[in-house]
Amino acid sequence: MTRGTKIVWILWIVVGLTLMTAFATFPAGLDRLALRQVVRACVADFKLTGAPFPCLNVDLSAGEERGHIVLRPPLRHDLILAPTRRIVGIEDSFLQSPEAPNYFDAAWGARSFLEGADGQTPEHDAVALVVNSAVVRDQDQLHIHVGCLLPSARRALAAAAPTVPIGEWAPIGAVVPHQMFWGTRIQRADLSDVEPFRLAAEALADKVRERRVLTIMMAGVRVEGDDEFLILASYAGAPGAWRPVRAEDLVGPNCPARTRLAG
């Protein structure tokens, strides 16, 4: 065995041990940095072998400080996208910076890893992206949940979408029972040049003192046959809310079969 081969094997062992520890603690939230360990292991494996394992994808095309991974966590029903840069969560000031990568756009692209009941990528208006507040998250590494809307949430958003103002924020009805949301509509079919972190923080600036209490969601909707988006935001302690909203209230384990041909 050559010296180079030995180094590769040692690195593989280190990566493997890191993953065993992280995956053992991740589902239960026992280690709030377990996701960060998995991110680092995926990046290390990608650099070493060119494979993203155990992640589904590692994108370092713009450098590690601007990259991201896509992962299906153990015992979870959705996907998550996490930056390869160390970002604690929604409250990080870097996310308000013009230099911040468009993580929501990357997360929307990751929906290709979702699979509906018919084996196809779910339709535009079946998918949502959610970032939990610091109040309810169990990992201190920013991550965006990528999943399919619960049927009740999908119906509520479909009904509300035509009345949501474009470019302005307004209260939205009961997307989730006993929760309060504010939202705005984006008339486009992609998220390039859309900055949900900044837009939501600015829209609710008069209601929250700390961004850490915010929950942000991007949901695909169809209005008069066109694919569009809603940006929705809520916060811990919102009027009428029984408890802080979380990703599990909005996205579920099952993606429906397509009802329209893929474009």
Disulfide bonds with the S-S distance in Angstrom:
Cys42-Cys55 2.09
Cys148-Cys255 2.10
